[in-house]
């Protein structure tokens, strides 16, 4: 059993809100783009389409 969530999936795109002039802050919501758009939260348990996001480093 894994503890993967939508936040760590490569198909998840996090949403941001404007936080002052030219600054954006991440929020706890976003969407999944595979195979179609679905609203998700960062703590939503990963589905069967989960694919681990590659590290930026």
Backbone torsions as a table, in degrees:
resi	resn	phi	psi	omega
1	UNK	NA	130.8	-178.2
2	UNK	-104.4	161.2	177.8
3	UNK	-106.6	27.9	-178.4
4	UNK	-72.0	143.0	177.7
5	UNK	-126.3	170.4	179.2
6	UNK	-58.0	-33.1	-178.3
7	UNK	-57.5	-31.4	-177.5
8	UNK	-96.6	6.4	-178.9
9	UNK	-92.1	142.1	-179.3
10	UNK	-72.1	-14.0	180.0
11	UNK	-89.2	-7.1	-176.7
12	UNK	-89.7	131.7	177.7
13	UNK	-119.3	115.7	-176.3
14	UNK	-76.7	145.7	177.6
15	UNK	-94.7	153.0	-178.9
16	UNK	-129.6	156.4	174.3
17	UNK	-123.6	150.6	178.6
18	UNK	-71.8	131.5	-176.3
19	UNK	-126.9	67.3	-176.1
20	UNK	99.0	-178.7	-176.8
21	UNK	-68.6	117.6	176.6
22	UNK	62.6	22.0	177.5
23	UNK	-123.9	141.2	-178.7
24	UNK	-128.1	142.9	179.8
25	UNK	-120.6	136.0	178.7
26	UNK	-70.6	146.1	174.2
27	UNK	-115.0	172.9	-174.5
28	UNK	-84.5	13.7	179.9
29	UNK	-122.1	162.3	179.2
30	UNK	-172.8	-156.2	177.8
31	UNK	-145.3	155.0	176.4
32	UNK	-100.7	135.9	-177.7
33	UNK	-106.8	12.7	-176.3
34	UNK	-129.0	123.6	-6.0
35	UNK	-86.5	-8.0	176.0
36	UNK	-143.0	166.7	-178.0
37	UNK	-68.6	131.3	176.6
38	UNK	-140.1	135.0	176.5
39	UNK	-71.4	135.7	179.8
40	UNK	-143.5	159.4	172.7
41	UNK	-107.5	160.2	-176.9
42	UNK	-65.2	-24.7	-177.9
43	UNK	-97.0	8.5	177.1
44	UNK	-66.8	130.9	177.2
45	UNK	-59.0	141.9	-177.6
46	UNK	-64.0	146.2	179.0
47	UNK	-94.2	-174.6	-178.2
48	UNK	-69.3	-13.4	178.6
49	UNK	-89.6	4.9	-176.2
50	UNK	-56.9	135.6	174.3
51	UNK	-142.1	121.4	-174.5
52	UNK	-60.0	131.8	178.1
53	UNK	-70.1	135.5	177.7
54	UNK	-73.1	146.1	-179.9
55	UNK	-68.3	146.1	178.6
56	UNK	-77.2	-13.3	-176.5
57	UNK	-89.5	NA	NA
